[in-house]
Amino acid sequence: MTQQTETKNFIEICPGCLACYNQGRLTFYWFQINKDTTLEQIERALDVEEIHRRAKTPFVCGGEEVHIQDNDFGGGEYMLAEELFGYVELLKLVPNFDYIRAFKDVYLMEDEFDYKTKEPSNQFKEFADSVQVFDNIDEQNTHLEYEFMEIYDVSETDRLYHYIDWSTVRHDMLIDMNRAEVNGKIYLWRGI
Ligand SMILES: [Zn+2]
């Protein structure tokens, strides 16, 4: 249905030193997390000495606390390495990070994990199971119309077929669906 196009298949975080920040110095660097990133690598990325090394700033602030000064996926400021590694776990359920961005576009932050079991949440699993991806609005609309025909057992040979108000059909079909647009693609999945 969809053509595979090149996508930015990583998320980025910007680990920074809080002590430096409070002293008016920006000590940070950008770190990429992809599907091969290990928990150990993320732990190292969030190490305060590593941050100064990568930011090429002498470690004279005596800082201990790390905060994530920026990120490109709507993450939080004080995420732990385990939480960040959770994104790598989510990727096992979907083809790329854009799916996670689409999910986060609709749900609140942290809905994607079950923090007790450290596993993707049921909500995310259901999303991963049912999400459909379209390259454009025409593709999406065609899909909605076919789905309607299937549900109500309508065929093009039915006498009343040409009297169906398709724009109302599409509108109604979307009512209990979630929809997000990320990087030019449309993500559509059933609401929970
Ligand atoms: Zn510092």
Boltz pocket constraint, residues with backbone or C-beta under 6 A from the ligand:
constraints:
  - pocket:
      binder: B
      contacts: [[A, 17], [A, 18], [A, 19], [A, 20], [A, 21], [A, 27], [A, 52], [A, 58], [A, 59], [A, 60], [A, 61], [A, 62], [A, 63]]
      max_distance: 6.0
